[in-house]
Amino acid sequence: MSALGEIRFHHVRSVVDVSSIARLIARGLAEDPICGQTEWAAPAFHRELSIGWDWAVVRSLIVMLNPAGIRTNVQLIGEHGQIESPLRARIHLLEHVETLPWRLFVQRVAFS
């Protein structure tokens, strides 16, 4: 996914969102969790691409809540022109997300 690596996503917003807190408490992952959403965008291919996901602070670590729950309008195309499977696309998107400084932005909103 060489084209994905060339796309320069920028931070749009990160917000605290309480909708996921009950699940974390029920799983025993956090007593007083902080949860939220972050969104990133990039102009590419004559349109605005977007990628977003839910995050949480769990045991002092900022983590993506559900890697399968990434929201995006990015469609990945393989080197032979085929649309990548959802699983393969998710793997590439996760790899790309981890190159972004998203935890710095989340840290600012979660601990402000």
Chimera marker file (.cmm) of the C-alpha trace (Angstrom):
<marker_set name="trace">
<marker id="1" x="0.000" y="0.000" z="0.000" r="1" g="1" b="0" radius="0.5"/>
<marker id="2" x="2.676" y="2.462" z="-1.050" r="1" g="1" b="0" radius="0.5"/>
<marker id="3" x="0.144" y="5.180" z="-1.966" r="1" g="1" b="0" radius="0.5"/>
<marker id="4" x="-1.313" y="5.060" z="1.550" r="1" g="1" b="0" radius="0.5"/>
<marker id="5" x="2.094" y="5.850" z="3.021" r="1" g="1" b="0" radius="0.5"/>
<marker id="6" x="2.339" y="8.945" z="0.842" r="1" g="1" b="0" radius="0.5"/>
<marker id="7" x="-0.954" y="10.423" z="2.065" r="1" g="1" b="0" radius="0.5"/>
<marker id="8" x="-0.330" y="13.037" z="4.749" r="1" g="1" b="0" radius="0.5"/>
<marker id="9" x="-3.247" y="12.910" z="7.160" r="1" g="1" b="0" radius="0.5"/>
<marker id="10" x="-3.688" y="15.861" z="9.501" r="1" g="1" b="0" radius="0.5"/>
<marker id="11" x="-5.520" y="15.992" z="12.807" r="1" g="1" b="0" radius="0.5"/>
<marker id="12" x="-9.090" y="17.270" z="12.520" r="1" g="1" b="0" radius="0.5"/>
<marker id="13" x="-10.410" y="16.721" z="16.032" r="1" g="1" b="0" radius="0.5"/>
<marker id="14" x="-10.168" y="14.602" z="19.135" r="1" g="1" b="0" radius="0.5"/>
<marker id="15" x="-12.953" y="14.657" z="21.694" r="1" g="1" b="0" radius="0.5"/>
<marker id="16" x="-13.894" y="12.906" z="24.901" r="1" g="1" b="0" radius="0.5"/>
<marker id="17" x="-16.986" y="10.723" z="24.409" r="1" g="1" b="0" radius="0.5"/>
<marker id="18" x="-18.614" y="8.900" z="27.311" r="1" g="1" b="0" radius="0.5"/>
<marker id="19" x="-20.527" y="6.362" z="25.185" r="1" g="1" b="0" radius="0.5"/>
<marker id="20" x="-17.825" y="3.659" z="25.516" r="1" g="1" b="0" radius="0.5"/>
<marker id="21" x="-17.135" y="4.048" z="29.223" r="1" g="1" b="0" radius="0.5"/>
<marker id="22" x="-19.709" y="1.490" z="30.410" r="1" g="1" b="0" radius="0.5"/>
<marker id="23" x="-18.139" y="-1.270" z="28.287" r="1" g="1" b="0" radius="0.5"/>
<marker id="24" x="-14.693" y="-0.634" z="29.742" r="1" g="1" b="0" radius="0.5"/>
<marker id="25" x="-15.978" y="-0.658" z="33.301" r="1" g="1" b="0" radius="0.5"/>
<marker id="26" x="-17.968" y="-3.857" z="32.663" r="1" g="1" b="0" radius="0.5"/>
<marker id="27" x="-14.837" y="-5.564" z="31.352" r="1" g="1" b="0" radius="0.5"/>
<marker id="28" x="-12.888" y="-4.430" z="34.397" r="1" g="1" b="0" radius="0.5"/>
<marker id="29" x="-10.420" y="-2.528" z="32.217" r="1" g="1" b="0" radius="0.5"/>
<marker id="30" x="-10.791" y="0.757" z="33.988" r="1" g="1" b="0" radius="0.5"/>
<marker id="31" x="-12.436" y="2.140" z="37.094" r="1" g="1" b="0" radius="0.5"/>
<marker id="32" x="-12.574" y="5.734" z="35.895" r="1" g="1" b="0" radius="0.5"/>
<marker id="33" x="-11.876" y="5.542" z="32.148" r="1" g="1" b="0" radius="0.5"/>
<marker id="34" x="-11.544" y="8.365" z="29.685" r="1" g="1" b="0" radius="0.5"/>
<marker id="35" x="-12.818" y="7.556" z="26.189" r="1" g="1" b="0" radius="0.5"/>
<marker id="36" x="-13.233" y="9.456" z="22.987" r="1" g="1" b="0" radius="0.5"/>
<marker id="37" x="-12.899" y="9.713" z="19.253" r="1" g="1" b="0" radius="0.5"/>
<marker id="38" x="-10.264" y="11.119" z="16.952" r="1" g="1" b="0" radius="0.5"/>
<marker id="39" x="-10.528" y="12.044" z="13.286" r="1" g="1" b="0" radius="0.5"/>
<marker id="40" x="-7.848" y="12.675" z="10.706" r="1" g="1" b="0" radius="0.5"/>
<marker id="41" x="-8.154" y="13.866" z="7.107" r="1" g="1" b="0" radius="0.5"/>
<marker id="42" x="-6.080" y="14.421" z="3.992" r="1" g="1" b="0" radius="0.5"/>
<marker id="43" x="-6.702" y="15.930" z="0.588" r="1" g="1" b="0" radius="0.5"/>
<marker id="44" x="-5.831" y="13.270" z="-1.996" r="1" g="1" b="0" radius="0.5"/>
<marker id="45" x="-7.047" y="12.101" z="-5.376" r="1" g="1" b="0" radius="0.5"/>
<marker id="46" x="-9.274" y="15.187" z="-5.782" r="1" g="1" b="0" radius="0.5"/>
<marker id="47" x="-11.262" y="14.503" z="-2.587" r="1" g="1" b="0" radius="0.5"/>
<marker id="48" x="-10.975" y="14.705" z="1.173" r="1" g="1" b="0" radius="0.5"/>
<marker id="49" x="-10.036" y="11.376" z="2.736" r="1" g="1" b="0" radius="0.5"/>
<marker id="50" x="-11.012" y="10.703" z="6.325" r="1" g="1" b="0" radius="0.5"/>
<marker id="51" x="-10.127" y="8.175" z="8.980" r="1" g="1" b="0" radius="0.5"/>
<marker id="52" x="-11.412" y="8.027" z="12.546" r="1" g="1" b="0" radius="0.5"/>
<marker id="53" x="-11.500" y="5.672" z="15.503" r="1" g="1" b="0" radius="0.5"/>
<marker id="54" x="-12.436" y="5.385" z="19.152" r="1" g="1" b="0" radius="0.5"/>
<marker id="55" x="-9.785" y="5.519" z="21.853" r="1" g="1" b="0" radius="0.5"/>
<marker id="56" x="-9.526" y="5.093" z="25.607" r="1" g="1" b="0" radius="0.5"/>
<marker id="57" x="-7.084" y="5.636" z="28.405" r="1" g="1" b="0" radius="0.5"/>
<marker id="58" x="-6.719" y="2.206" z="30.013" r="1" g="1" b="0" radius="0.5"/>
<marker id="59" x="-4.305" y="1.708" z="32.878" r="1" g="1" b="0" radius="0.5"/>
<marker id="60" x="-2.509" y="4.933" z="31.886" r="1" g="1" b="0" radius="0.5"/>
<marker id="61" x="-2.107" y="3.843" z="28.260" r="1" g="1" b="0" radius="0.5"/>
<marker id="62" x="-3.831" y="5.522" z="25.320" r="1" g="1" b="0" radius="0.5"/>
<marker id="63" x="-5.195" y="2.730" z="23.130" r="1" g="1" b="0" radius="0.5"/>
<marker id="64" x="-7.417" y="2.301" z="20.112" r="1" g="1" b="0" radius="0.5"/>
<marker id="65" x="-10.615" y="0.741" z="21.442" r="1" g="1" b="0" radius="0.5"/>
<marker id="66" x="-11.643" y="-1.388" z="18.486" r="1" g="1" b="0" radius="0.5"/>
<marker id="67" x="-9.277" y="-1.762" z="15.533" r="1" g="1" b="0" radius="0.5"/>
<marker id="68" x="-12.119" y="-3.333" z="13.540" r="1" g="1" b="0" radius="0.5"/>
<marker id="69" x="-14.162" y="-0.183" z="14.137" r="1" g="1" b="0" radius="0.5"/>
<marker id="70" x="-12.023" y="2.244" z="12.133" r="1" g="1" b="0" radius="0.5"/>
<marker id="71" x="-14.291" y="4.600" z="10.193" r="1" g="1" b="0" radius="0.5"/>
<marker id="72" x="-12.956" y="5.691" z="6.823" r="1" g="1" b="0" radius="0.5"/>
<marker id="73" x="-13.807" y="6.567" z="3.268" r="1" g="1" b="0" radius="0.5"/>
<marker id="74" x="-10.437" y="5.209" z="2.099" r="1" g="1" b="0" radius="0.5"/>
<marker id="75" x="-10.636" y="2.211" z="-0.206" r="1" g="1" b="0" radius="0.5"/>
<marker id="76" x="-7.387" y="0.344" z="-0.699" r="1" g="1" b="0" radius="0.5"/>
<marker id="77" x="-6.479" y="-1.017" z="-4.114" r="1" g="1" b="0" radius="0.5"/>
<marker id="78" x="-3.876" y="-3.746" z="-4.535" r="1" g="1" b="0" radius="0.5"/>
<marker id="79" x="-0.982" y="-3.580" z="-6.948" r="1" g="1" b="0" radius="0.5"/>
<marker id="80" x="-2.973" y="-5.480" z="-9.603" r="1" g="1" b="0" radius="0.5"/>
<marker id="81" x="-5.976" y="-3.141" z="-9.389" r="1" g="1" b="0" radius="0.5"/>
<marker id="82" x="-8.119" y="-5.329" z="-7.125" r="1" g="1" b="0" radius="0.5"/>
<marker id="83" x="-10.009" y="-3.918" z="-4.142" r="1" g="1" b="0" radius="0.5"/>
<marker id="84" x="-8.315" y="-5.164" z="-0.990" r="1" g="1" b="0" radius="0.5"/>
<marker id="85" x="-10.321" y="-7.377" z="1.349" r="1" g="1" b="0" radius="0.5"/>
<marker id="86" x="-11.683" y="-5.703" z="4.492" r="1" g="1" b="0" radius="0.5"/>
<marker id="87" x="-9.228" y="-7.653" z="6.672" r="1" g="1" b="0" radius="0.5"/>
<marker id="88" x="-6.192" y="-6.748" z="4.578" r="1" g="1" b="0" radius="0.5"/>
<marker id="89" x="-7.324" y="-3.117" z="4.307" r="1" g="1" b="0" radius="0.5"/>
<marker id="90" x="-7.772" y="-2.944" z="8.094" r="1" g="1" b="0" radius="0.5"/>
<marker id="91" x="-4.228" y="-4.233" z="8.641" r="1" g="1" b="0" radius="0.5"/>
<marker id="92" x="-2.784" y="-1.574" z="6.334" r="1" g="1" b="0" radius="0.5"/>
<marker id="93" x="-4.910" y="1.159" z="7.893" r="1" g="1" b="0" radius="0.5"/>
<marker id="94" x="-3.827" y="0.122" z="11.400" r="1" g="1" b="0" radius="0.5"/>
<marker id="95" x="-0.192" y="0.202" z="10.341" r="1" g="1" b="0" radius="0.5"/>
<marker id="96" x="-0.695" y="3.669" z="8.888" r="1" g="1" b="0" radius="0.5"/>
<marker id="97" x="-2.583" y="4.974" z="11.932" r="1" g="1" b="0" radius="0.5"/>
<marker id="98" x="0.365" y="3.994" z="14.112" r="1" g="1" b="0" radius="0.5"/>
<marker id="99" x="2.609" y="6.309" z="12.056" r="1" g="1" b="0" radius="0.5"/>
<marker id="100" x="0.404" y="9.263" z="13.019" r="1" g="1" b="0" radius="0.5"/>
<marker id="101" x="1.065" y="11.221" z="16.244" r="1" g="1" b="0" radius="0.5"/>
<marker id="102" x="-2.542" y="10.652" z="17.329" r="1" g="1" b="0" radius="0.5"/>
<marker id="103" x="-1.763" y="9.844" z="20.942" r="1" g="1" b="0" radius="0.5"/>
<marker id="104" x="-0.281" y="13.314" z="21.454" r="1" g="1" b="0" radius="0.5"/>
<marker id="105" x="-3.553" y="14.936" z="20.379" r="1" g="1" b="0" radius="0.5"/>
<marker id="106" x="-5.623" y="12.522" z="22.449" r="1" g="1" b="0" radius="0.5"/>
<marker id="107" x="-3.421" y="13.151" z="25.475" r="1" g="1" b="0" radius="0.5"/>
<marker id="108" x="-4.110" y="16.888" z="25.227" r="1" g="1" b="0" radius="0.5"/>
<marker id="109" x="-7.880" y="16.434" z="25.208" r="1" g="1" b="0" radius="0.5"/>
<marker id="110" x="-8.020" y="13.538" z="27.683" r="1" g="1" b="0" radius="0.5"/>
<marker id="111" x="-5.944" y="15.208" z="30.378" r="1" g="1" b="0" radius="0.5"/>
<marker id="112" x="-6.893" y="18.854" z="29.947" r="1" g="1" b="0" radius="0.5"/>
<link id1="1" id2="2" r="1" g="1" b="0" radius="0.2"/>
<link id1="2" id2="3" r="1" g="1" b="0" radius="0.2"/>
<link id1="3" id2="4" r="1" g="1" b="0" radius="0.2"/>
<link id1="4" id2="5" r="1" g="1" b="0" radius="0.2"/>
<link id1="5" id2="6" r="1" g="1" b="0" radius="0.2"/>
<link id1="6" id2="7" r="1" g="1" b="0" radius="0.2"/>
<link id1="7" id2="8" r="1" g="1" b="0" radius="0.2"/>
<link id1="8" id2="9" r="1" g="1" b="0" radius="0.2"/>
<link id1="9" id2="10" r="1" g="1" b="0" radius="0.2"/>
<link id1="10" id2="11" r="1" g="1" b="0" radius="0.2"/>
<link id1="11" id2="12" r="1" g="1" b="0" radius="0.2"/>
<link id1="12" id2="13" r="1" g="1" b="0" radius="0.2"/>
<link id1="13" id2="14" r="1" g="1" b="0" radius="0.2"/>
<link id1="14" id2="15" r="1" g="1" b="0" radius="0.2"/>
<link id1="15" id2="16" r="1" g="1" b="0" radius="0.2"/>
<link id1="16" id2="17" r="1" g="1" b="0" radius="0.2"/>
<link id1="17" id2="18" r="1" g="1" b="0" radius="0.2"/>
<link id1="18" id2="19" r="1" g="1" b="0" radius="0.2"/>
<link id1="19" id2="20" r="1" g="1" b="0" radius="0.2"/>
<link id1="20" id2="21" r="1" g="1" b="0" radius="0.2"/>
<link id1="21" id2="22" r="1" g="1" b="0" radius="0.2"/>
<link id1="22" id2="23" r="1" g="1" b="0" radius="0.2"/>
<link id1="23" id2="24" r="1" g="1" b="0" radius="0.2"/>
<link id1="24" id2="25" r="1" g="1" b="0" radius="0.2"/>
<link id1="25" id2="26" r="1" g="1" b="0" radius="0.2"/>
<link id1="26" id2="27" r="1" g="1" b="0" radius="0.2"/>
<link id1="27" id2="28" r="1" g="1" b="0" radius="0.2"/>
<link id1="28" id2="29" r="1" g="1" b="0" radius="0.2"/>
<link id1="29" id2="30" r="1" g="1" b="0" radius="0.2"/>
<link id1="30" id2="31" r="1" g="1" b="0" radius="0.2"/>
<link id1="31" id2="32" r="1" g="1" b="0" radius="0.2"/>
<link id1="32" id2="33" r="1" g="1" b="0" radius="0.2"/>
<link id1="33" id2="34" r="1" g="1" b="0" radius="0.2"/>
<link id1="34" id2="35" r="1" g="1" b="0" radius="0.2"/>
<link id1="35" id2="36" r="1" g="1" b="0" radius="0.2"/>
<link id1="36" id2="37" r="1" g="1" b="0" radius="0.2"/>
<link id1="37" id2="38" r="1" g="1" b="0" radius="0.2"/>
<link id1="38" id2="39" r="1" g="1" b="0" radius="0.2"/>
<link id1="39" id2="40" r="1" g="1" b="0" radius="0.2"/>
<link id1="40" id2="41" r="1" g="1" b="0" radius="0.2"/>
<link id1="41" id2="42" r="1" g="1" b="0" radius="0.2"/>
<link id1="42" id2="43" r="1" g="1" b="0" radius="0.2"/>
<link id1="43" id2="44" r="1" g="1" b="0" radius="0.2"/>
<link id1="44" id2="45" r="1" g="1" b="0" radius="0.2"/>
<link id1="45" id2="46" r="1" g="1" b="0" radius="0.2"/>
<link id1="46" id2="47" r="1" g="1" b="0" radius="0.2"/>
<link id1="47" id2="48" r="1" g="1" b="0" radius="0.2"/>
<link id1="48" id2="49" r="1" g="1" b="0" radius="0.2"/>
<link id1="49" id2="50" r="1" g="1" b="0" radius="0.2"/>
<link id1="50" id2="51" r="1" g="1" b="0" radius="0.2"/>
<link id1="51" id2="52" r="1" g="1" b="0" radius="0.2"/>
<link id1="52" id2="53" r="1" g="1" b="0" radius="0.2"/>
<link id1="53" id2="54" r="1" g="1" b="0" radius="0.2"/>
<link id1="54" id2="55" r="1" g="1" b="0" radius="0.2"/>
<link id1="55" id2="56" r="1" g="1" b="0" radius="0.2"/>
<link id1="56" id2="57" r="1" g="1" b="0" radius="0.2"/>
<link id1="57" id2="58" r="1" g="1" b="0" radius="0.2"/>
<link id1="58" id2="59" r="1" g="1" b="0" radius="0.2"/>
<link id1="59" id2="60" r="1" g="1" b="0" radius="0.2"/>
<link id1="60" id2="61" r="1" g="1" b="0" radius="0.2"/>
<link id1="61" id2="62" r="1" g="1" b="0" radius="0.2"/>
<link id1="62" id2="63" r="1" g="1" b="0" radius="0.2"/>
<link id1="63" id2="64" r="1" g="1" b="0" radius="0.2"/>
<link id1="64" id2="65" r="1" g="1" b="0" radius="0.2"/>
<link id1="65" id2="66" r="1" g="1" b="0" radius="0.2"/>
<link id1="66" id2="67" r="1" g="1" b="0" radius="0.2"/>
<link id1="67" id2="68" r="1" g="1" b="0" radius="0.2"/>
<link id1="68" id2="69" r="1" g="1" b="0" radius="0.2"/>
<link id1="69" id2="70" r="1" g="1" b="0" radius="0.2"/>
<link id1="70" id2="71" r="1" g="1" b="0" radius="0.2"/>
<link id1="71" id2="72" r="1" g="1" b="0" radius="0.2"/>
<link id1="72" id2="73" r="1" g="1" b="0" radius="0.2"/>
<link id1="73" id2="74" r="1" g="1" b="0" radius="0.2"/>
<link id1="74" id2="75" r="1" g="1" b="0" radius="0.2"/>
<link id1="75" id2="76" r="1" g="1" b="0" radius="0.2"/>
<link id1="76" id2="77" r="1" g="1" b="0" radius="0.2"/>
<link id1="77" id2="78" r="1" g="1" b="0" radius="0.2"/>
<link id1="78" id2="79" r="1" g="1" b="0" radius="0.2"/>
<link id1="79" id2="80" r="1" g="1" b="0" radius="0.2"/>
<link id1="80" id2="81" r="1" g="1" b="0" radius="0.2"/>
<link id1="81" id2="82" r="1" g="1" b="0" radius="0.2"/>
<link id1="82" id2="83" r="1" g="1" b="0" radius="0.2"/>
<link id1="83" id2="84" r="1" g="1" b="0" radius="0.2"/>
<link id1="84" id2="85" r="1" g="1" b="0" radius="0.2"/>
<link id1="85" id2="86" r="1" g="1" b="0" radius="0.2"/>
<link id1="86" id2="87" r="1" g="1" b="0" radius="0.2"/>
<link id1="87" id2="88" r="1" g="1" b="0" radius="0.2"/>
<link id1="88" id2="89" r="1" g="1" b="0" radius="0.2"/>
<link id1="89" id2="90" r="1" g="1" b="0" radius="0.2"/>
<link id1="90" id2="91" r="1" g="1" b="0" radius="0.2"/>
<link id1="91" id2="92" r="1" g="1" b="0" radius="0.2"/>
<link id1="92" id2="93" r="1" g="1" b="0" radius="0.2"/>
<link id1="93" id2="94" r="1" g="1" b="0" radius="0.2"/>
<link id1="94" id2="95" r="1" g="1" b="0" radius="0.2"/>
<link id1="95" id2="96" r="1" g="1" b="0" radius="0.2"/>
<link id1="96" id2="97" r="1" g="1" b="0" radius="0.2"/>
<link id1="97" id2="98" r="1" g="1" b="0" radius="0.2"/>
<link id1="98" id2="99" r="1" g="1" b="0" radius="0.2"/>
<link id1="99" id2="100" r="1" g="1" b="0" radius="0.2"/>
<link id1="100" id2="101" r="1" g="1" b="0" radius="0.2"/>
<link id1="101" id2="102" r="1" g="1" b="0" radius="0.2"/>
<link id1="102" id2="103" r="1" g="1" b="0" radius="0.2"/>
<link id1="103" id2="104" r="1" g="1" b="0" radius="0.2"/>
<link id1="104" id2="105" r="1" g="1" b="0" radius="0.2"/>
<link id1="105" id2="106" r="1" g="1" b="0" radius="0.2"/>
<link id1="106" id2="107" r="1" g="1" b="0" radius="0.2"/>
<link id1="107" id2="108" r="1" g="1" b="0" radius="0.2"/>
<link id1="108" id2="109" r="1" g="1" b="0" radius="0.2"/>
<link id1="109" id2="110" r="1" g="1" b="0" radius="0.2"/>
<link id1="110" id2="111" r="1" g="1" b="0" radius="0.2"/>
<link id1="111" id2="112" r="1" g="1" b="0" radius="0.2"/>
</marker_set>
